[in-house]
Amino acid sequence: MKKLFILLLFSAVTLQAQENDSNEELHIHKNSLTIGILQGGGSLIGVDYERMLGQYIGVQVGAGILGAGAGVNIHFAPRVKSSLLSIQYRHQGFGNNHAQSMVGPSYIYRARKWFTFQVGVAALTRTGPAWPANIQHPGIMLTYSIGGYIPW
């Protein structure tokens, strides 16, 4: 999973989307930075960076306090300032603080200005040493976050 995370991070930074000269207004913003609670792979406080790879497709990577994540996004409109569906990998904790890793879909709402929230479900891929031994993992969990985003 670390290799997948590194590959998505590299892709987000290096790939360039094709520009559509006939409708330049739709392609002004190709990047977005989201800051908030339970962002960055489900971190207590984290950030997610998204880069549009085409009109409707983007990739995101994020990190925060004891967590990291990555995702592939499908927007409902041909711009970064739109709501979307995302398939995300969340890695919560590192080393002896690793609690769980999950993968699953999320719906992400983006308002016209700055507000964003997401809700989804994720399936467990593995637990770590920080997961309490006396608690059985449910296997599928509700995921959610709230924050603000800045497009550019």
Disulfide bonds with the S-S distance in Angstrom:
none
